[in-house]
């Protein structure tokens, strides 16, 4: 799924946008982290993706990097 469509489907509040920016710039993650955050929001039964969901997705990705590389 292209990034622009992904960003449209996973609309973020201001805090979520800042969290995504940090994850992409400082941690070198891609916009695909939004897919994980969207799944977490779905499991949390929330209509939108929040900074909390993004932070949890980043944490899972960090765990993945630590144990599989």
NORRASUL-V662738 format. One record per residue. N is the residue number from 1. RES is the residue in one letter. PHI is phi in radians with two decimals (999 if undefined). PSI is psi in degrees with one decimal (none if undefined). Layout:
N_RES_PHI_PSI + N_RES_PHI_PSI
This chain:
1_X_999_129.0 + 2_X_-1.10_150.9 + 3_X_-1.00_-40.0 + 4_X_-1.14_-36.5 + 5_X_-1.24_-41.5 + 6_X_-1.05_-44.9 + 7_X_-1.15_-32.6 + 8_X_-1.22_-40.5 + 9_X_-1.30_-26.3 + 10_X_-1.98_65.5 + 11_X_-1.10_137.2 + 12_X_-2.04_150.0 + 13_X_-1.42_-179.8 + 14_X_-1.05_-43.0 + 15_X_-1.13_-37.6 + 16_X_-1.14_-39.5 + 17_X_-1.11_-40.9 + 18_X_-1.14_-41.7 + 19_X_-1.10_-42.5 + 20_X_-1.12_-42.4 + 21_X_-1.05_-43.4 + 22_X_-1.11_-43.9 + 23_X_-1.09_-39.0 + 24_X_-1.32_-47.0 + 25_X_-1.33_-48.6 + 26_X_-1.52_-35.7 + 27_X_-1.73_-7.1 + 28_X_1.27_23.5 + 29_X_-1.49_163.1 + 30_X_-1.81_175.6 + 31_X_-1.10_-14.6 + 32_X_-1.10_-16.9 + 33_X_-1.08_-22.6 + 34_X_-1.12_-32.7 + 35_X_-1.10_-43.3 + 36_X_-1.17_-43.0 + 37_X_-1.10_-38.0 + 38_X_-1.12_-40.4 + 39_X_-1.11_-42.2 + 40_X_-1.10_-42.1 + 41_X_-1.10_-38.7 + 42_X_-1.09_-44.3 + 43_X_-1.13_-29.4 + 44_X_-1.46_-1.2 + 45_X_1.00_41.3 + 46_X_-1.91_141.4 + 47_X_-1.26_-26.5 + 48_X_-2.15_164.0 + 49_X_-1.59_127.0 + 50_X_-1.89_173.5 + 51_X_-1.06_-33.9 + 52_X_-1.06_-43.5 + 53_X_-1.16_-40.6 + 54_X_-1.13_-42.7 + 55_X_-1.07_-39.7 + 56_X_-1.16_-40.3 + 57_X_-1.11_-41.2 + 58_X_-1.11_-40.4 + 59_X_-1.08_-43.8 + 60_X_-1.09_-40.0 + 61_X_-1.17_-37.9 + 62_X_-1.13_-41.0 + 63_X_-1.05_-42.6 + 64_X_-1.07_-43.0 + 65_X_-1.14_-40.1 + 66_X_-1.18_-36.3 + 67_X_-1.72_-15.7 + 68_X_-2.00_0.4 + 69_X_-1.94_none
